[in-house]
Amino acid sequence: MKLWDTNICLTSRKSVMIIISLLLSTIVIASVWPNKIIIVEEVKEEIEVWIPTAEDIAYQDSMYTIIQNTQNDITDIKNDIVHILERLDYADGTWDSIRYVRGGAIDKRRNK
């Protein structure tokens, strides 16, 4: 066969490889090509914006006040706990709610 002034031999190794690669590429493209084209329509829903009423604002304000009061109470409780723990710890590493010293004021009252 003579095409563009060249001889093409269909039984040559190069021609067979080109024919096989074209066949395989066609099969691969056909296997991944979709049978049906699916059109997805986007539905735009209108978003309704919530507009708070006066009662809603008053409720939110009261909840905010409750939260602030609770946070203040927790801070006060933490400070009280730190104060109590500082009272229970002594400089020499001992701790007790009442410091008993042998021969101290408590011991003198017991011996009377």
C-alpha positions in Angstrom: 0.0 0.0 0.0 1.4 3.4 -1.0 0.3 6.5 1.0 2.0 9.9 0.9 4.8 8.4 -1.3 5.8 5.9 1.4 5.3 2.2 1.6 3.3 1.0 4.7 3.6 -2.6 5.5 0.7 -3.8 7.7 2.7 -6.8 8.9 5.7 -4.8 10.2 6.2 -4.6 14.0 5.7 -0.9 14.1 2.4 -1.0 12.3 1.0 -3.8 14.4 2.0 -2.0 17.6 0.2 1.2 16.4 -2.9 -0.8 15.5 -2.9 -2.6 18.9 -2.4 0.7 20.8 -5.2 2.4 18.9 -7.5 -0.6 19.6 -6.7 -0.6 23.3 -7.0 3.1 23.7 -10.4 3.0 22.0 -11.6 0.3 24.4 -10.3 2.2 27.4 -12.0 5.4 26.3 -15.3 3.5 25.5 -15.3 1.9 29.0 -15.0 5.2 30.9 -17.2 7.3 28.6 -20.7 7.6 30.2 -23.7 6.1 28.4 -26.0 8.8 29.5 -25.2 12.4 30.3 -26.8 13.3 33.6 -27.7 16.9 34.0 -27.9 18.1 37.6 -30.1 21.1 38.1 -29.2 23.4 40.9 -32.2 24.4 42.9 -31.7 27.7 44.6 -33.7 28.0 47.8 -34.3 31.3 49.2 -32.9 31.6 52.7 -35.1 33.2 55.1 -33.2 35.5 57.4 -34.3 35.4 61.1 -35.1 38.8 62.4 -35.3 38.9 66.2 -38.2 40.5 67.9 -38.0 42.6 71.0 -38.9 39.5 73.1 -36.1 37.6 71.5 -33.6 40.3 72.3 -34.8 40.6 75.9 -34.5 36.8 76.3 -30.9 36.8 74.9 -30.0 39.7 77.1 -31.3 37.9 80.2 -29.4 34.7 79.2 -26.2 36.8 78.8 -26.7 38.3 82.2 -27.2 34.9 83.8 -24.0 33.6 82.1 -22.0 36.7 83.3 -23.3 36.2 86.9 -22.3 32.5 86.8 -18.8 33.3 85.6 -18.4 35.9 88.3 -19.6 33.4 90.9 -17.1 30.8 89.7 -14.3 33.3 89.8 -15.2 34.2 93.4 -15.4 30.5 94.4 -11.9 29.9 92.9 -10.5 32.8 94.8 -12.1 31.5 98.0 -10.6 28.0 97.4 -7.1 29.5 96.9 -7.5 31.5 100.1 -8.5 28.4 102.1 -5.6 26.3 100.6 -3.2 29.1 101.5 -4.4 29.0 105.1 -4.0 25.3 105.3 -0.4 25.2 104.0 2.4 26.3 106.4 5.8 27.5 105.5 7.6 24.4 107.0 5.7 22.2 104.6 3.1 20.9 107.1 -0.6 21.5 106.7 -3.6 21.3 108.9 -6.8 23.2 109.5 -5.7 23.9 113.1 -2.0 24.1 113.8 -1.1 22.3 116.9 2.1 23.2 118.6 3.3 21.1 121.6 3.5 23.5 124.5 1.4 26.2 122.6 -1.8 27.9 123.7 -3.9 24.8 123.0 -1.6 22.5 125.0 -1.5 25.0 128.0 -5.3 25.1 128.2 -5.5 21.3 128.2 -3.1 21.0 131.1 -5.0 23.4 133.4 
